[in-house]
Amino acid sequence: MNLRPPGYEPGELPDCSTPRRGKHCTTLGPAIYHAAVLLAVWIALAVYLAVVAYGLLRAVTRGLNTMRAMRRLNRGLAERLVTLNAATAAAERKAAAASEGTAQLTSALERLQRSLAELQVLRGAAAEAAAVPASVRNLIPRK
C-alpha cells in the first residue's frame, strides 16, 4: 500500500508534481547554457580586439601623417633659411657699400665747404672790384 498522500491529481507519480528550478535545472540544459555564455564572451573579446586594432591602426596612420608633415616642414624651412641667408648677405654688401659711400660723401662735403668758403672770398673781392669803378665815376664831372 502507498502511504504517501496523492499529488495534485489522483494517480500521479510521487515527486512529479513539484517543478524543480535550481542551477542545474534549466530549460536549455547545462551544456547549452555554458556554450551560450562562452559564445557571448568570445563575441565580446572579438569586438574588443577589433576596437583595439582599429585604435592602433588609427594611431599609426596619424603618426605617419605627422611624420610626413614634419619632413615637409623641415624641407620648407631649409629652403627658406637658404633664401634668408642669401638676402642677409646681400643686405650686408649693401650696408658695406653704403658705409663706404658715406665716407666718400663726407669727404665730398668737406671739399664743397672749402669751395664755398673760397667762393665767398672771391665774391667779396669781386664786390670790392666793382665798387672801385663806381667811385672813380663819381669823381669825374658830368655835363
DSSP file (Angstrom, degrees, kcal/mol; ACC not computed):
  #  RESIDUE AA STRUCTURE BP1 BP2  ACC     N-H-->O    O-->H-N    N-H-->O    O-->H-N    TCO  KAPPA ALPHA  PHI   PSI    X-CA   Y-CA   Z-CA
    1    1 A M              0   0    0      0, 0.0     2,-0.7     0, 0.0     0, 0.0   0.000 360.0 360.0 360.0 148.8    0.0    0.0    0.0
    2    2 A N        -     0   0    0      1,-0.1     0, 0.0     2,-0.1     0, 0.0  -0.767 360.0-173.6 -91.0 117.1    1.1    3.6   -0.7
    3    3 A L        +     0   0    0     -2,-0.7    -1,-0.1     2,-0.1     0, 0.0   0.562  56.4  96.1 -86.9  -8.1    1.5    5.6    2.4
    4    4 A R  S    S-     0   0    0      1,-0.1     3,-0.1    10,-0.0    -2,-0.1  -0.513  82.3-109.7 -81.5 148.1    2.1    8.9    0.6
    5    5 A P        -     0   0    0      0, 0.0    -1,-0.1     0, 0.0    -2,-0.1  -0.464  42.9 -98.2 -72.0 151.4   -0.7   11.3    0.1
    6    6 A P        -     0   0    0      0, 0.0     7,-0.1     0, 0.0     0, 0.0  -0.305  39.0-122.2 -67.4 156.0   -1.8   11.6   -3.5
    7    7 A G        -     0   0    0      2,-0.5     4,-0.0     5,-0.3     6,-0.0   0.281  51.0 -61.8 -77.4-152.5   -0.5   14.5   -5.5
    8    8 A Y  S    S+     0   0    0      1,-0.1    -1,-0.0     2,-0.1     0, 0.0   0.857 127.9  35.3 -66.6 -34.2   -2.4   17.2   -7.3
    9    9 A E  S >  S-     0   0    0      0, 0.0     3,-1.5     0, 0.0    -2,-0.5  -0.936  97.7-104.6-119.8 143.2   -4.1   14.6   -9.5
   10   10 A P  T 3  S+     0   0    0      0, 0.0     3,-0.1     0, 0.0    -2,-0.1  -0.423 106.1  24.0 -65.7 139.0   -5.0   11.2   -8.5
   11   11 A G  T 3  S+     0   0    0      1,-0.3     2,-0.2    -2,-0.1     0, 0.0   0.533  86.7 147.2  85.6   8.0   -2.7    8.5   -9.8
   12   12 A E    <   -     0   0    0     -3,-1.5    -1,-0.3     1,-0.1    -5,-0.3  -0.498  52.8-111.1 -77.0 144.4    0.2   10.9  -10.2
   13   13 A L    >   -     0   0    0     -2,-0.2     3,-1.3     1,-0.1     4,-0.2  -0.440  43.9 -91.1 -71.9 148.9    3.7    9.6   -9.6
   14   14 A P  T 3  S+     0   0    0      0, 0.0    -1,-0.1     0, 0.0   -10,-0.0  -0.301 105.7  10.2 -64.3 147.4    5.5   10.8   -6.5
   15   15 A D  T 3  S+     0   0    0      1,-0.1    -2,-0.1    -3,-0.1    -3,-0.0   0.602  99.6 102.7  61.8  17.6    7.7   13.9   -6.8
   16   16 A C    <   +     0   0    0     -3,-1.3    -1,-0.1     1,-0.1    -3,-0.1   0.534  68.3  61.9-102.1  -7.6    6.4   14.7  -10.3
   17   17 A S  S    S+     0   0    0     -4,-0.2    -1,-0.1     1,-0.1    -5,-0.0   0.667  87.8  76.8 -93.4 -15.1    4.0   17.5   -9.4
   18   18 A T  S    S-     0   0    0      2,-0.0     2,-0.2     0, 0.0    -1,-0.1  -0.845  78.0-136.6 -98.7 116.9    6.6   19.9   -7.9
   19   19 A P        -     0   0    0      0, 0.0     2,-0.5     0, 0.0    -2,-0.1  -0.522  17.2-143.3 -71.7 136.8    8.7   21.8  -10.6
   20   20 A R        +     0   0    0     -2,-0.2     2,-0.4     2,-0.0    -2,-0.0  -0.878  21.3 177.0-105.0 126.7   12.3   21.9   -9.7
   21   21 A R        +     0   0    0     -2,-0.5     2,-0.2     3,-0.0     5,-0.1  -0.956  22.5 130.7-129.7 113.5   14.3   25.0  -10.5
   22   22 A G  S >  S-     0   0    0      3,-0.5     3,-0.6    -2,-0.4    -2,-0.0  -0.755  72.4 -79.1-143.1-170.5   17.9   25.2   -9.4
   23   23 A K  T 3  S+     0   0    0      1,-0.2     3,-0.0    -2,-0.2    -2,-0.0   0.751 130.4  45.4 -74.2 -19.6   21.3   26.0  -11.0
   24   24 A H  T 3  S+     0   0    0      1,-0.1     2,-0.8     5,-0.0    -1,-0.2   0.551 100.9  76.2 -94.5  -8.0   21.5   22.6  -12.7
   25   25 A C    <   +     0   0    0     -3,-0.6    -3,-0.5     4,-0.1     2,-0.3  -0.863  59.4 143.4-108.6 101.0   17.9   22.6  -13.9
   26   26 A T        -     0   0    0     -2,-0.8    -3,-0.0    -5,-0.1     7,-0.0  -0.843  58.1-119.0-127.3 167.3   17.4   24.9  -16.9
   27   27 A T  S    S+     0   0    0     -2,-0.3    -1,-0.1     1,-0.2    -2,-0.0   0.784 115.3  44.6 -77.0 -25.3   15.3   24.6  -20.0
   28   28 A L  S    S-     0   0    0      1,-0.1     4,-0.4     2,-0.0    -1,-0.2   0.751 111.9-119.6 -87.4 -25.6   18.3   24.6  -22.2
   29   29 A G     >  -     0   0    0      1,-0.1     4,-2.1     2,-0.1     5,-0.2  -0.010  28.3 -83.7  95.4 151.7   20.4   22.3  -20.2
   30   30 A P  H  > S+     0   0    0      0, 0.0     4,-2.3     0, 0.0     5,-0.2   0.870 125.0  50.7 -62.1 -39.8   23.7   23.0  -18.6
   31   31 A A  H  > S+     0   0    0      1,-0.2     4,-1.9     2,-0.2     5,-0.1   0.910 112.6  45.6 -67.3 -42.2   25.9   22.3  -21.7
   32   32 A I  H  > S+     0   0    0     -4,-0.4     4,-2.1     2,-0.2    -1,-0.2   0.891 112.5  52.1 -69.0 -37.9   23.8   24.6  -23.9
   33   33 A Y  H  X S+     0   0    0     -4,-2.1     4,-2.1     1,-0.2    -2,-0.2   0.932 111.2  46.2 -62.6 -47.5   23.7   27.3  -21.3
   34   34 A H  H  X S+     0   0    0     -4,-2.3     4,-2.5     1,-0.2    -1,-0.2   0.859 110.7  53.6 -65.4 -35.3   27.5   27.3  -20.9
   35   35 A A  H  X S+     0   0    0     -4,-1.9     4,-2.4    -5,-0.2    -1,-0.2   0.894 108.5  49.6 -66.2 -39.5   28.0   27.2  -24.6
   36   36 A A  H  X S+     0   0    0     -4,-2.1     4,-2.2     2,-0.2    -2,-0.2   0.910 113.0  46.5 -65.9 -42.4   25.8   30.4  -25.0
   37   37 A V  H  X S+     0   0    0     -4,-2.1     4,-2.2     2,-0.2    -2,-0.2   0.925 112.8  50.0 -65.3 -43.6   27.7   32.2  -22.3
   38   38 A L  H  X S+     0   0    0     -4,-2.5     4,-2.3     1,-0.2    -2,-0.2   0.893 109.6  51.2 -62.1 -40.1   31.0   31.1  -23.8
   39   39 A L  H  X S+     0   0    0     -4,-2.4     4,-2.4     2,-0.2    -1,-0.2   0.906 109.3  50.5 -62.6 -42.2   29.9   32.4  -27.2
   40   40 A A  H  X S+     0   0    0     -4,-2.2     4,-2.4     2,-0.2    -2,-0.2   0.892 110.4  50.2 -63.6 -39.3   28.9   35.8  -25.7
   41   41 A V  H  X S+     0   0    0     -4,-2.2     4,-2.4     2,-0.2    -2,-0.2   0.919 111.3  48.0 -64.8 -43.2   32.4   36.0  -24.1
   42   42 A W  H  X S+     0   0    0     -4,-2.3     4,-2.4     2,-0.2    -2,-0.2   0.886 111.4  50.2 -65.6 -38.8   34.1   35.2  -27.4
   43   43 A I  H  X S+     0   0    0     -4,-2.4     4,-2.4     2,-0.2    -2,-0.2   0.930 111.5  48.5 -64.5 -44.3   32.0   37.8  -29.3
   44   44 A A  H  X S+     0   0    0     -4,-2.4     4,-2.3     1,-0.2    -2,-0.2   0.900 112.0  49.4 -62.4 -40.2   32.8   40.4  -26.7
   45   45 A L  H  X S+     0   0    0     -4,-2.4     4,-2.6     2,-0.2    -1,-0.2   0.897 110.5  50.2 -64.7 -40.6   36.5   39.6  -26.9
   46   46 A A  H  X S+     0   0    0     -4,-2.4     4,-2.2     2,-0.2    -2,-0.2   0.907 111.3  48.2 -65.1 -41.3   36.4   39.8  -30.7
   47   47 A V  H  X S+     0   0    0     -4,-2.4     4,-2.3     2,-0.2    -2,-0.2   0.916 112.0  50.2 -64.4 -42.4   34.7   43.2  -30.6
   48   48 A Y  H  X S+     0   0    0     -4,-2.3     4,-2.5     1,-0.2    -2,-0.2   0.929 111.7  47.1 -61.1 -46.3   37.3   44.4  -28.0
   49   49 A L  H  X S+     0   0    0     -4,-2.6     4,-2.6     1,-0.2    -1,-0.2   0.876 111.0  52.2 -64.7 -36.9   40.2   43.2  -30.2
   50   50 A A  H  X S+     0   0    0     -4,-2.2     4,-2.4     2,-0.2    -1,-0.2   0.912 110.8  47.4 -64.6 -41.5   38.7   44.8  -33.3
   51   51 A V  H  X S+     0   0    0     -4,-2.3     4,-2.4     2,-0.2    -2,-0.2   0.912 113.3  48.0 -66.5 -41.8   38.3   48.1  -31.4
   52   52 A V  H  X S+     0   0    0     -4,-2.5     4,-2.5     2,-0.2    -2,-0.2   0.916 112.3  49.3 -64.1 -43.0   41.9   47.9  -30.1
   53   53 A A  H  X S+     0   0    0     -4,-2.6     4,-2.6     2,-0.2    -2,-0.2   0.907 111.3  49.4 -63.8 -41.1   43.2   47.1  -33.6
   54   54 A Y  H  X S+     0   0    0     -4,-2.4     4,-2.6     2,-0.2    -1,-0.2   0.915 111.1  50.0 -63.3 -42.5   41.3   50.0  -35.1
   55   55 A G  H  X S+     0   0    0     -4,-2.4     4,-2.4     2,-0.2    -2,-0.2   0.913 112.0  47.2 -62.5 -42.8   42.7   52.3  -32.5
   56   56 A L  H  X S+     0   0    0     -4,-2.5     4,-2.6     2,-0.2     5,-0.2   0.917 112.5  49.6 -64.5 -42.7   46.2   51.1  -33.2
   57   57 A L  H  X S+     0   0    0     -4,-2.6     4,-2.4     1,-0.2    -2,-0.2   0.913 112.1  48.2 -61.8 -42.6   45.8   51.5  -36.9
   58   58 A R  H  X S+     0   0    0     -4,-2.6     4,-2.5     2,-0.2    -1,-0.2   0.902 112.1  49.1 -64.8 -41.7   44.4   55.0  -36.5
   59   59 A A  H  X S+     0   0    0     -4,-2.4     4,-2.3     2,-0.2    -2,-0.2   0.911 112.3  47.7 -65.8 -41.9   47.3   56.0  -34.2
   60   60 A V  H  X S+     0   0    0     -4,-2.6     4,-2.5     2,-0.2    -2,-0.2   0.911 111.9  50.6 -65.2 -41.6   49.9   54.6  -36.6
   61   61 A T  H  X S+     0   0    0     -4,-2.4     4,-2.4    -5,-0.2    -2,-0.2   0.936 112.4  45.8 -61.7 -46.9   48.2   56.4  -39.5
   62   62 A R  H  X S+     0   0    0     -4,-2.5     4,-2.4     1,-0.2    -1,-0.2   0.891 111.4  53.0 -65.0 -37.6   48.2   59.7  -37.7
   63   63 A G  H  X S+     0   0    0     -4,-2.3     4,-2.4     2,-0.2    -1,-0.2   0.916 110.2  47.3 -62.4 -43.1   51.8   59.2  -36.6
   64   64 A L  H  X S+     0   0    0     -4,-2.5     4,-2.5     2,-0.2    -2,-0.2   0.910 111.9  50.1 -65.1 -41.8   52.9   58.6  -40.2
   65   65 A N  H  X S+     0   0    0     -4,-2.4     4,-2.3     1,-0.2    -2,-0.2   0.900 111.5  49.0 -63.4 -39.2   51.0   61.6  -41.4
   66   66 A T  H  X S+     0   0    0     -4,-2.4     4,-2.3     2,-0.2    -2,-0.2   0.906 110.4  50.7 -65.4 -41.0   52.5   63.8  -38.7
   67   67 A M  H  X S+     0   0    0     -4,-2.4     4,-2.0     2,-0.2    -2,-0.2   0.906 110.7  48.7 -64.1 -41.0   56.0   62.5  -39.6
   68   68 A R  H  X S+     0   0    0     -4,-2.5     4,-2.4     2,-0.2    -1,-0.2   0.911 110.8  50.9 -64.1 -41.6   55.4   63.3  -43.3
   69   69 A A  H  X S+     0   0    0     -4,-2.3     4,-2.5     1,-0.2    -2,-0.2   0.891 109.0  51.2 -63.2 -38.8   54.2   66.8  -42.4
   70   70 A M  H  X S+     0   0    0     -4,-2.3     4,-2.5     2,-0.2    -1,-0.2   0.887 108.9  51.0 -66.3 -37.7   57.3   67.4  -40.2
   71   71 A R  H  X S+     0   0    0     -4,-2.0     4,-2.6     2,-0.2    -2,-0.2   0.926 111.0  48.1 -64.1 -43.4   59.6   66.3  -43.1
   72   72 A R  H  X S+     0   0    0     -4,-2.4     4,-2.6     1,-0.2    -2,-0.2   0.917 112.5  49.3 -61.8 -42.3   57.8   68.7  -45.5
   73   73 A L  H  X S+     0   0    0     -4,-2.5     4,-2.7     2,-0.2    -2,-0.2   0.902 109.9  51.4 -62.9 -41.1   58.1   71.5  -42.9
   74   74 A N  H  X S+     0   0    0     -4,-2.5     4,-2.3     2,-0.2    -2,-0.2   0.923 111.5  46.6 -62.9 -44.9   61.8   70.7  -42.4
   75   75 A R  H  X S+     0   0    0     -4,-2.6     4,-2.3     2,-0.2    -2,-0.2   0.928 113.4  49.3 -62.8 -43.8   62.4   70.9  -46.2
   76   76 A G  H  X S+     0   0    0     -4,-2.6     4,-2.4     1,-0.2    -2,-0.2   0.901 111.4  48.9 -62.6 -41.2   60.5   74.1  -46.4
   77   77 A L  H  X S+     0   0    0     -4,-2.7     4,-2.5     2,-0.2    -1,-0.2   0.896 109.3  52.6 -66.2 -38.8   62.4   75.7  -43.5
   78   78 A A  H  X S+     0   0    0     -4,-2.3     4,-2.0     2,-0.2    -2,-0.2   0.927 111.0  46.9 -62.3 -43.7   65.7   74.6  -45.0
   79   79 A E  H  X S+     0   0    0     -4,-2.3     4,-2.1     1,-0.2    -2,-0.2   0.914 113.4  48.5 -64.0 -41.7   64.8   76.3  -48.3
   80   80 A R  H  X S+     0   0    0     -4,-2.4     4,-2.7     1,-0.2    -1,-0.2   0.864 109.0  53.3 -68.2 -34.3   63.6   79.4  -46.6
   81   81 A L  H  X S+     0   0    0     -4,-2.5     4,-2.4     2,-0.2    -1,-0.2   0.883 108.1  50.4 -67.0 -37.4   66.8   79.6  -44.5
   82   82 A V  H  X S+     0   0    0     -4,-2.0     4,-2.2     2,-0.2    -2,-0.2   0.930 112.8  46.9 -63.6 -44.5   68.9   79.4  -47.6
   83   83 A T  H  X S+     0   0    0     -4,-2.1     4,-2.4     1,-0.2    -2,-0.2   0.917 113.0  48.8 -62.2 -44.2   66.9   82.3  -49.1
   84   84 A L  H  X S+     0   0    0     -4,-2.7     4,-2.3     1,-0.2    -1,-0.2   0.881 109.5  52.6 -64.3 -38.1   67.1   84.3  -45.9
   85   85 A N  H  X S+     0   0    0     -4,-2.4     4,-2.2     2,-0.2    -1,-0.2   0.909 110.2  47.8 -63.8 -42.5   70.9   83.7  -45.7
   86   86 A A  H  X S+     0   0    0     -4,-2.2     4,-2.2     2,-0.2    -2,-0.2   0.907 112.2  49.3 -65.2 -41.0   71.3   85.0  -49.3
   87   87 A A  H  X S+     0   0    0     -4,-2.4     4,-2.2     1,-0.2    -2,-0.2   0.883 110.5  50.9 -65.8 -37.5   69.1   88.0  -48.5
   88   88 A T  H  X S+     0   0    0     -4,-2.3     4,-2.3     2,-0.2    -2,-0.2   0.905 109.2  50.4 -65.9 -41.5   71.2   88.7  -45.4
   89   89 A A  H  X S+     0   0    0     -4,-2.2     4,-2.2     2,-0.2    -2,-0.2   0.908 110.9  49.3 -63.0 -41.1   74.4   88.5  -47.4
   90   90 A A  H  X S+     0   0    0     -4,-2.2     4,-2.3     1,-0.2    -1,-0.2   0.901 110.5  50.5 -64.4 -39.9   73.1   91.0  -50.0
   91   91 A A  H  X S+     0   0    0     -4,-2.2     4,-2.4     2,-0.2    -2,-0.2   0.886 109.1  51.8 -65.2 -37.7   72.0   93.4  -47.2
   92   92 A E  H  X S+     0   0    0     -4,-2.3     4,-2.4     2,-0.2    -2,-0.2   0.911 109.4  49.6 -64.0 -41.6   75.5   93.2  -45.7
   93   93 A R  H  X S+     0   0    0     -4,-2.2     4,-2.4     1,-0.2    -2,-0.2   0.917 112.2  47.9 -63.1 -41.8   77.1   94.0  -49.0
   94   94 A K  H  X S+     0   0    0     -4,-2.3     4,-2.5     2,-0.2    -1,-0.2   0.882 111.0  51.0 -66.6 -37.5   74.7   97.0  -49.4
   95   95 A A  H  X S+     0   0    0     -4,-2.4     4,-2.5     2,-0.2    -1,-0.2   0.905 110.6  48.9 -66.8 -40.0   75.4   98.2  -45.9
   96   96 A A  H  X S+     0   0    0     -4,-2.4     4,-2.3     2,-0.2    -2,-0.2   0.919 112.6  48.0 -64.1 -42.4   79.2   98.0  -46.5
   97   97 A A  H  X S+     0   0    0     -4,-2.4     4,-2.7     1,-0.2    -2,-0.2   0.891 111.4  51.2 -64.6 -38.2   78.7   99.9  -49.8
   98   98 A A  H  X S+     0   0    0     -4,-2.5     4,-2.2     2,-0.2    -2,-0.2   0.899 110.3  47.9 -67.1 -39.4   76.6  102.5  -48.0
   99   99 A S  H  X S+     0   0    0     -4,-2.5     4,-1.7     2,-0.2    -1,-0.2   0.889 113.2  48.6 -68.7 -35.9   79.2  103.0  -45.3
  100  100 A E  H  X S+     0   0    0     -4,-2.3     4,-1.9     1,-0.2    -2,-0.2   0.906 112.0  49.2 -65.9 -40.7   81.9  103.3  -47.9
  101  101 A G  H  X S+     0   0    0     -4,-2.7     4,-2.7     1,-0.2    -2,-0.2   0.832 106.2  57.2 -66.3 -32.3   79.6  105.8  -49.8
  102  102 A T  H  X S+     0   0    0     -4,-2.2     4,-2.5     2,-0.2    -1,-0.2   0.900 105.9  49.5 -65.0 -40.5   79.1  107.7  -46.5
  103  103 A A  H  X S+     0   0    0     -4,-1.7     4,-2.1     2,-0.2    -2,-0.2   0.922 113.0  46.5 -64.4 -42.8   82.9  108.1  -46.2
  104  104 A Q  H  X S+     0   0    0     -4,-1.9     4,-2.4     1,-0.2    -2,-0.2   0.897 112.0  51.8 -64.3 -39.3   83.1  109.4  -49.8
  105  105 A L  H  X S+     0   0    0     -4,-2.7     4,-2.3     1,-0.2    -2,-0.2   0.892 108.0  51.7 -65.5 -38.8   80.1  111.7  -49.1
  106  106 A T  H  X S+     0   0    0     -4,-2.5     4,-2.0     2,-0.2    -1,-0.2   0.925 111.3  46.3 -63.9 -44.2   81.8  113.1  -46.0
  107  107 A S  H  X S+     0   0    0     -4,-2.1     4,-2.1     1,-0.2    -2,-0.2   0.894 112.8  50.4 -66.4 -37.7   85.0  113.9  -48.0
  108  108 A A  H  X S+     0   0    0     -4,-2.4     4,-2.3     1,-0.2    -1,-0.2   0.883 109.0  52.2 -66.1 -36.7   83.0  115.4  -50.8
  109  109 A L  H  X S+     0   0    0     -4,-2.3     4,-2.2     2,-0.2    -2,-0.2   0.887 108.3  50.7 -66.0 -38.9   81.0  117.6  -48.3
  110  110 A E  H  X S+     0   0    0     -4,-2.0     4,-2.0     2,-0.2    -2,-0.2   0.917 110.7  48.7 -63.9 -42.8   84.3  118.9  -46.8
  111  111 A R  H  X S+     0   0    0     -4,-2.1     4,-2.4     1,-0.2    -2,-0.2   0.898 110.2  52.5 -62.7 -39.6   85.6  119.8  -50.3
  112  112 A L  H  X S+     0   0    0     -4,-2.3     4,-2.5     1,-0.2    -2,-0.2   0.901 107.9  50.4 -63.9 -40.3   82.3  121.6  -51.0
  113  113 A Q  H  X S+     0   0    0     -4,-2.2     4,-2.0     2,-0.2    -1,-0.2   0.892 110.8  49.0 -66.1 -38.2   82.5  123.6  -47.8
  114  114 A R  H  X S+     0   0    0     -4,-2.0     4,-2.3     2,-0.2    -2,-0.2   0.915 111.8  49.6 -64.9 -41.0   86.1  124.7  -48.7
  115  115 A S  H  X S+     0   0    0     -4,-2.4     4,-2.5     1,-0.2    -2,-0.2   0.895 109.6  51.1 -65.3 -39.1   84.9  125.6  -52.2
  116  116 A L  H  X S+     0   0    0     -4,-2.5     4,-2.2     2,-0.2    -1,-0.2   0.885 108.9  51.3 -65.1 -37.1   82.0  127.6  -50.7
  117  117 A A  H  X S+     0   0    0     -4,-2.0     4,-1.9     2,-0.2    -2,-0.2   0.917 111.0  47.8 -64.6 -42.1   84.5  129.5  -48.5
  118  118 A E  H  X S+     0   0    0     -4,-2.3     4,-2.7     1,-0.2    -2,-0.2   0.900 109.6  53.9 -64.2 -39.2   86.7  130.3  -51.5
  119  119 A L  H  X S+     0   0    0     -4,-2.5     4,-2.7     1,-0.2     5,-0.2   0.904 106.3  51.8 -61.8 -41.2   83.6  131.5  -53.4
  120  120 A Q  H  X S+     0   0    0     -4,-2.2     4,-2.3     2,-0.2    -1,-0.2   0.911 110.6  48.6 -61.6 -41.3   82.7  133.8  -50.5
  121  121 A V  H  X S+     0   0    0     -4,-1.9     4,-2.3     1,-0.2    -2,-0.2   0.939 112.6  47.8 -63.8 -45.5   86.2  135.3  -50.6
  122  122 A L  H  X S+     0   0    0     -4,-2.7     4,-2.6     1,-0.2    -2,-0.2   0.884 110.6  51.5 -64.6 -38.0   86.0  135.7  -54.4
  123  123 A R  H  X S+     0   0    0     -4,-2.7     4,-2.7     2,-0.2    -1,-0.2   0.911 109.6  50.1 -63.7 -42.3   82.6  137.3  -54.2
  124  124 A G  H  X S+     0   0    0     -4,-2.3     4,-2.1    -5,-0.2    -2,-0.2   0.922 112.2  47.3 -61.5 -42.2   83.9  139.8  -51.6
  125  125 A A  H  X S+     0   0    0     -4,-2.3     4,-2.5     1,-0.2    -2,-0.2   0.902 112.1  50.1 -66.2 -39.8   86.9  140.6  -53.9
  126  126 A A  H  X S+     0   0    0     -4,-2.6     4,-2.3     2,-0.2    -2,-0.2   0.885 109.4  51.5 -66.1 -37.4   84.5  141.0  -56.9
  127  127 A A  H  X S+     0   0    0     -4,-2.7     4,-1.5     2,-0.2    -1,-0.2   0.906 111.2  47.5 -65.4 -40.2   82.3  143.3  -54.9
  128  128 A E  H  X S+     0   0    0     -4,-2.1     4,-1.2     1,-0.2    -2,-0.2   0.912 111.9  50.2 -65.5 -41.1   85.3  145.4  -54.0
  129  129 A A  H  < S+     0   0    0     -4,-2.5    -2,-0.2     1,-0.2     3,-0.2   0.874 110.4  49.7 -66.2 -35.7   86.5  145.5  -57.6
  130  130 A A  H  X S+     0   0    0     -4,-2.3     4,-0.9     1,-0.2    -1,-0.2   0.804 106.8  56.5 -71.5 -28.5   83.1  146.6  -58.8
  131  131 A A  H  X S+     0   0    0     -4,-1.5     4,-1.8     1,-0.2    -1,-0.2   0.788  96.4  65.1 -73.9 -27.5   82.9  149.4  -56.2
  132  132 A V  H  X S+     0   0    0     -4,-1.2     4,-2.0    -3,-0.2     5,-0.2   0.950 101.0  46.3 -65.9 -50.7   86.2  150.9  -57.4
  133  133 A P  H  > S+     0   0    0      0, 0.0     4,-2.3     0, 0.0    -1,-0.2   0.868 110.9  54.2 -61.5 -33.0   84.9  152.0  -60.9
  134  134 A A  H  X S+     0   0    0     -4,-0.9     4,-1.4     2,-0.2    -2,-0.2   0.898 109.2  47.3 -67.1 -38.3   81.8  153.4  -59.4
  135  135 A S  H  X S+     0   0    0     -4,-1.8     4,-0.7     1,-0.2    -1,-0.2   0.854 111.1  51.8 -71.5 -32.4   83.8  155.6  -57.0
  136  136 A V  H >X S+     0   0    0     -4,-2.0     4,-0.9     1,-0.2     3,-0.7   0.891 107.1  53.7 -69.8 -38.1   86.0  156.7  -59.9
  137  137 A R  H 3< S+     0   0    0     -4,-2.3     3,-0.4     1,-0.3    -1,-0.2   0.843 102.4  57.7 -64.1 -33.4   83.0  157.7  -61.9
  138  138 A N  H 3< S+     0   0    0     -4,-1.4    -1,-0.3     1,-0.2    -2,-0.2   0.779 102.5  55.6 -68.8 -24.3   81.7  159.8  -59.1
  139  139 A L  H << S+     0   0    0     -4,-0.7    -1,-0.2    -3,-0.7    -2,-0.2   0.775  91.1  82.5 -78.5 -26.3   85.0  161.8  -59.3
  140  140 A I  S  < S-     0   0    0     -4,-0.9     2,-0.1    -3,-0.4     0, 0.0  -0.666  85.3-122.7 -83.3 130.3   84.6  162.7  -62.9
  141  141 A P        -     0   0    0      0, 0.0     2,-0.3     0, 0.0    -2,-0.1  -0.351  22.2-137.9 -72.8 154.1   82.3  165.7  -63.5
  142  142 A R              0   0    0     -4,-0.1    -4,-0.0    -2,-0.1     0, 0.0  -0.705 360.0 360.0-108.1 160.1   79.3  165.4  -65.7
  143  143 A K              0   0    0     -2,-0.3    -1,-0.1     0, 0.0     0, 0.0   0.447 360.0 360.0 -85.1 360.0   78.0  167.7  -68.2
